[in-house]
Amino acid sequence: MAPDILAEITDMLVEIVGDEYLLAEEVTMKTTFNEDLALESIEFVALAELLHHRYGAEVDLMGFLAEKDMDAILAMSVGELVTHIGRITHASLAHVPAGTSPASAG
């Protein structure tokens, strides 16, 4: 599941910052949003919106960031976000009745 989430986040980042920037650096679980990608606050907002559209309201990037102090936010890696999304989506899938899709359950 994590490689799929990593690929989806990479696609979202390409959409936000442009593929010419990301082609120089492979996005991995250790890639940091601040130092490696130099994501600005407006780009975090765009990422939050894309995550919301893809995964639903349960994956609340701004809420996830609000739980961290400034140093933790600046040091946050793509892997931390992938792990967070994996936890949330796995938990929500566990609550979906058999024979129902996650989209129709909410």
Secondary structure, DSSP 4 states (H G I P E B T S, - for coil): -HHHHHHHHHHHHHHHH-HHHHTTS---TT-BTTTTT---HHHHHHHHHHHHHHH-TTS-HHHHHHTS-HHHHHH-BHHHHHHHHHHHHHHHHHTSPTT--HHHH-
